[in-house]
C-alpha cells in the first residue's frame, strides 16, 4: 500500500505539471462553452428549439479521443525517459506501478470531462434552461459516461504500458479510438435502417413529378439491409458493449439498453486491466 501511495503521489505531481493535461482541460472547457452558445445563437437566428441535454453528453466522444492521446503520451514519457525501468530496478512492485498509472489516467480523463460539464452547465443553464429529460435519465447517462471513460482509459493504459515506444503506443491508441468511433457509427447506421422503404412508380403519363400531375404511386418494399432476428441481436449487443457504440449512444442521449452499458464498460475495464497486469509482470524492461 505504501508503494502505490508513493507512486500515486509522484504521478499526480507530474499530472499537475503536465502541459498536455492542461491543454486538454482548456480544450474541453472551450468545447463546453461553445456548444450552448452555438445552440443559443441558432435559436435566436432561426427560431429553433434546443434543449440543455442536446450536446451535454457529447463530451463522451471528446473524452475517449483525448484519453487515447493523454494515456499514451503520459505513460510513454516514462518509458522514453527510462523512469519505468528505473522504478522496477529500484524495487517497485509492477502491479502497483501499473495500477498507479491506470488510476492517474482515469482521474485525468474524468477531470477533463468535468471541465466540459462544468463549462457547459455554466453557459447552458442561463441560455437554454434546465434539462427536459428526467433526473433518472440524466443520472443513467452520467453513469454510462463515467464507466465509458474508465473502460477507455483502461484500454489505452494496457497499450501504453505494454508498448515501450512512445510514438508507437500513441499511434496505436489514437487509431484504436477512431476505429471504435467508426465502428459505433457503422453499427448505429445498420441498426437504424428502415424495415420498409417506398419505391415510386412514375409511369409514362407522369413524365416527372410536379404539383400539377400530383404524386406518383408508391409501393413499399422490404429493405434488404434491415437487420432481423439473431443478426440484429448481435449488432445490438456490439453496439451496447463496444466503447464506440456507447460513445454514439451517450452523445445522442438515446439508448435501447442504458442500464446494461455501465456494466459492459466495467467488464471491459476489469478484463483489460487483468490482461495488462498479466503481460506487464512478464515484460522485459531492458
C-alpha positions as CSV (number, residue, x, y, z in Angstrom):
1,X,0.0,0.0,0.0
2,X,2.8,2.4,0.8
3,X,4.4,1.7,-2.6
4,X,1.3,2.5,-4.6
5,X,0.6,5.6,-2.4
6,X,4.1,6.9,-3.3
7,X,3.6,6.1,-6.9
8,X,0.3,7.9,-7.0
9,X,1.7,10.9,-5.2
10,X,4.5,11.2,-7.7
11,X,2.1,10.6,-10.6
12,X,-0.3,13.3,-9.6
13,X,2.6,15.7,-9.0
14,X,3.6,15.0,-12.6
15,X,0.0,15.5,-13.7
16,X,-0.2,18.9,-12.2
17,X,2.8,20.0,-14.3
18,X,1.8,18.2,-17.5
19,X,1.2,20.6,-20.3
20,X,-0.9,18.1,-22.3
21,X,-3.3,17.7,-19.4
22,X,-3.9,21.4,-19.0
23,X,-4.3,21.9,-22.8
24,X,-6.9,19.1,-22.8
25,X,-8.7,20.8,-19.8
26,X,-8.8,24.1,-21.7
27,X,-10.0,22.4,-24.9
28,X,-12.8,20.6,-23.0
29,X,-13.8,23.8,-21.2
30,X,-13.9,25.8,-24.5
31,X,-16.0,23.0,-26.2
32,X,-18.3,23.0,-23.2
33,X,-18.9,26.8,-23.6
34,X,-19.1,26.7,-27.4
35,X,-22.0,24.2,-27.8
36,X,-24.6,26.1,-25.7
37,X,-23.5,29.4,-27.3
38,X,-23.9,28.0,-30.8
39,X,-27.3,26.5,-29.9
40,X,-28.5,29.7,-28.4
41,X,-27.3,31.7,-31.4
42,X,-29.2,29.3,-33.8
43,X,-32.3,29.5,-31.7
44,X,-32.2,33.3,-31.8
45,X,-31.5,33.5,-35.5
46,X,-33.7,30.7,-36.9
47,X,-36.2,30.2,-34.1
48,X,-35.1,26.6,-33.5
49,X,-35.6,25.0,-30.1
50,X,-32.6,23.5,-28.4
51,X,-32.5,21.7,-25.0
52,X,-29.8,21.6,-22.4
53,X,-29.1,17.9,-22.9
54,X,-28.7,18.3,-26.6
55,X,-24.9,18.3,-26.6
56,X,-24.2,17.8,-22.9
57,X,-23.0,14.2,-23.3
58,X,-21.0,14.9,-26.5
59,X,-18.1,15.0,-24.1
60,X,-18.1,11.2,-24.4
61,X,-16.6,11.4,-27.9
62,X,-14.0,14.1,-26.9
63,X,-13.1,12.3,-23.7
64,X,-12.3,9.0,-25.4
65,X,-10.2,10.6,-28.1
66,X,-8.3,12.8,-25.6
67,X,-7.9,9.7,-23.4
68,X,-6.1,7.9,-26.2
69,X,-3.7,10.8,-26.6
70,X,-3.1,11.6,-23.0
71,X,-2.6,8.0,-21.7
72,X,-0.2,7.1,-24.5
73,X,1.9,10.2,-24.1
74,X,1.8,10.4,-20.3
75,X,2.9,6.8,-19.9
76,X,5.1,6.9,-22.9
77,X,7.1,9.8,-21.4
78,X,8.0,7.5,-18.5
79,X,9.3,4.8,-21.0
80,X,11.2,7.3,-23.1
81,X,13.0,8.8,-20.1
82,X,13.7,5.4,-18.6
83,X,11.6,6.2,-15.5
84,X,9.5,3.0,-15.5
85,X,12.6,0.8,-15.9
86,X,14.3,2.7,-13.0
87,X,11.3,2.2,-10.8
88,X,11.3,-1.5,-11.5
89,X,15.0,-1.7,-10.8
90,X,14.5,0.3,-7.6
91,X,12.1,-2.5,-6.4
92,X,8.7,-1.0,-7.1
93,X,6.1,-3.7,-7.5
94,X,4.9,-4.0,-11.1
95,X,1.3,-4.4,-10.1
96,X,1.5,-1.2,-8.1
97,X,3.2,0.6,-10.9
98,X,0.6,-0.5,-13.4
99,X,-2.4,0.4,-11.2
100,X,-0.9,3.8,-10.2
101,X,-0.7,4.8,-13.9
102,X,-4.2,3.4,-14.5
103,X,-5.6,5.5,-11.7
104,X,-3.9,8.6,-12.8
105,X,-5.1,8.2,-16.4
106,X,-8.6,7.6,-15.3
107,X,-8.5,10.6,-12.9
108,X,-7.1,12.9,-15.6
109,X,-9.8,11.9,-18.2
110,X,-12.5,12.3,-15.6
111,X,-11.2,15.8,-14.8
112,X,-11.2,16.7,-18.5
113,X,-14.9,15.6,-18.7
114,X,-15.7,17.5,-15.5
115,X,-14.2,20.6,-17.2
116,X,-16.5,20.2,-20.2
117,X,-19.6,19.6,-18.0
118,X,-18.9,22.5,-15.7
119,X,-18.4,24.9,-18.6
120,X,-21.4,23.5,-20.4
121,X,-23.7,23.9,-17.5
122,X,-22.4,27.3,-16.5
123,X,-23.1,28.5,-20.1
124,X,-26.1,26.4,-21.0
125,X,-28.3,26.8,-17.9
126,X,-28.9,30.6,-18.3
127,X,-29.2,30.3,-22.1
128,X,-31.1,27.0,-22.7
129,X,-32.8,26.4,-19.4
130,X,-32.8,23.1,-17.4
131,X,-32.9,19.5,-18.6
132,X,-36.1,18.4,-20.3
133,X,-35.4,14.8,-19.6
134,X,-35.9,13.2,-16.2
135,X,-33.3,13.3,-13.5
136,X,-33.2,9.5,-13.6
137,X,-32.3,9.6,-17.3
138,X,-29.6,12.2,-16.7
139,X,-28.0,10.1,-13.9
140,X,-28.2,7.0,-16.1
141,X,-26.3,8.6,-18.9
142,X,-23.8,10.2,-16.4
143,X,-23.1,6.6,-15.2
144,X,-22.7,5.4,-18.8
145,X,-20.3,8.3,-19.4
146,X,-18.2,7.7,-16.3
147,X,-17.9,4.0,-16.9
148,X,-17.1,4.5,-20.5
149,X,-14.2,6.8,-19.6
150,X,-12.9,4.2,-17.1
151,X,-13.1,1.5,-19.8
152,X,-11.4,3.6,-22.4
153,X,-8.6,4.7,-20.0
154,X,-8.1,1.0,-19.1
155,X,-7.8,0.0,-22.8
156,X,-5.3,2.8,-23.6
157,X,-3.3,2.1,-20.4
158,X,-2.9,-1.6,-21.5
159,X,-1.5,-0.5,-24.8
160,X,0.7,2.2,-23.3
161,X,2.1,0.0,-20.6
162,X,2.9,-2.9,-23.0
163,X,4.4,-0.9,-25.9
164,X,7.6,0.7,-24.8
165,X,7.9,3.1,-27.8
166,X,6.1,6.4,-27.1
167,X,5.4,7.1,-30.7
168,X,4.1,3.5,-31.4
169,X,1.8,3.5,-28.4
170,X,0.4,6.9,-29.3
171,X,-0.4,5.9,-32.8
172,X,-1.9,2.6,-31.7
173,X,-4.1,4.3,-29.1
174,X,-5.3,7.1,-31.4
175,X,-6.1,4.6,-34.2
176,X,-8.0,2.4,-31.7
177,X,-10.0,5.4,-30.5
178,X,-11.1,6.3,-34.1
179,X,-11.7,2.6,-35.1
180,X,-14.0,2.3,-32.1
181,X,-15.8,5.6,-33.1
182,X,-16.2,4.4,-36.7
183,X,-17.4,1.0,-35.6
184,X,-20.0,2.7,-33.4
185,X,-21.1,4.9,-36.3
186,X,-21.4,1.9,-38.6
187,X,-23.4,-0.1,-36.0
188,X,-25.7,2.8,-35.4
189,X,-26.4,3.2,-39.2
190,X,-27.1,-0.5,-39.6
191,X,-29.5,-0.6,-36.6
192,X,-31.3,2.4,-37.8
193,X,-32.1,1.0,-41.3
194,X,-35.8,1.3,-42.1
195,X,-37.6,-2.0,-42.4
196,X,-39.5,-0.8,-45.5
197,X,-38.9,1.9,-48.0
198,X,-41.0,3.4,-50.8
199,X,-40.4,2.9,-54.5
200,X,-42.2,5.4,-56.7
201,X,-43.8,4.3,-60.0
202,X,-43.8,7.5,-62.1
203,X,-45.3,5.9,-65.2
204,X,-45.2,7.3,-68.6
205,X,-48.1,9.6,-68.0
206,X,-46.3,11.4,-65.3
207,X,-43.1,12.3,-67.1
208,X,-41.8,13.9,-63.9
209,X,-43.2,14.8,-60.5
210,X,-44.8,18.2,-60.2
211,X,-47.6,19.9,-58.3
212,X,-49.8,19.7,-61.4
213,X,-49.8,15.9,-62.0
214,X,-49.7,15.0,-58.3
215,X,-47.5,12.5,-56.5
216,X,-46.7,9.2,-58.2
217,X,-47.8,5.9,-56.8
218,X,-45.6,4.4,-54.2
219,X,-45.0,0.7,-53.3
220,X,-43.5,-0.2,-50.0
221,X,-40.8,-2.9,-50.4
222,X,-38.6,-4.7,-47.9
223,X,-35.2,-3.2,-47.2
224,X,-32.6,-5.9,-47.7
225,X,-30.2,-4.1,-45.3
226,X,-32.7,-4.3,-42.4
227,X,-31.4,-6.4,-39.6
228,X,-33.7,-9.1,-38.1
229,X,-33.6,-11.9,-35.6
230,X,-30.2,-13.1,-34.3
231,X,-28.2,-10.9,-36.6
232,X,-30.0,-7.8,-35.1
233,X,-29.4,-9.0,-31.6
234,X,-25.7,-9.5,-32.3
235,X,-25.4,-6.0,-33.8
236,X,-27.3,-4.5,-30.8
237,X,-25.0,-6.3,-28.3
238,X,-21.9,-5.0,-30.0
239,X,-23.5,-1.5,-30.2
240,X,-24.1,-1.6,-26.4
241,X,-20.9,-3.4,-25.5
242,X,-18.2,-1.6,-27.5
243,X,-17.0,1.8,-26.3
244,X,-17.6,3.2,-29.8
245,X,-21.3,2.3,-29.7
246,X,-21.5,3.7,-26.2
247,X,-19.9,7.0,-27.4
248,X,-22.6,7.4,-30.1
249,X,-25.5,6.5,-27.7
250,X,-24.2,8.7,-25.0
251,X,-23.7,11.7,-27.3
252,X,-27.2,11.3,-28.7
253,X,-28.8,10.6,-25.3
254,X,-30.6,7.6,-26.9
255,X,-30.0,4.0,-25.8
256,X,-32.2,0.9,-26.0
257,X,-30.5,-0.8,-23.0
258,X,-28.9,2.1,-21.0
259,X,-28.7,0.1,-17.7
260,X,-26.5,-2.6,-19.3
261,X,-23.9,-0.3,-20.7
262,X,-22.1,0.7,-17.5
263,X,-21.8,-3.0,-16.6
264,X,-20.3,-3.7,-20.1
265,X,-17.8,-0.9,-19.6
266,X,-16.7,-2.2,-16.2
267,X,-16.3,-5.7,-17.7
268,X,-14.0,-4.2,-20.4
269,X,-12.1,-2.2,-17.7
270,X,-11.6,-5.2,-15.5
271,X,-10.7,-7.6,-18.3
272,X,-8.3,-5.3,-20.0
273,X,-6.6,-4.5,-16.7
274,X,-6.2,-8.1,-15.9
275,X,-4.7,-8.8,-19.3
276,X,-2.4,-5.8,-18.9
277,X,-1.2,-6.8,-15.5
278,X,-0.5,-10.4,-16.7
279,X,1.7,-9.3,-19.6
280,X,3.3,-6.3,-17.8
281,X,4.5,-8.5,-15.0
282,X,6.4,-10.6,-17.6
283,X,7.5,-7.7,-19.8
284,X,11.3,-7.4,-20.3
285,X,12.2,-3.9,-19.2
286,X,15.7,-4.0,-20.8
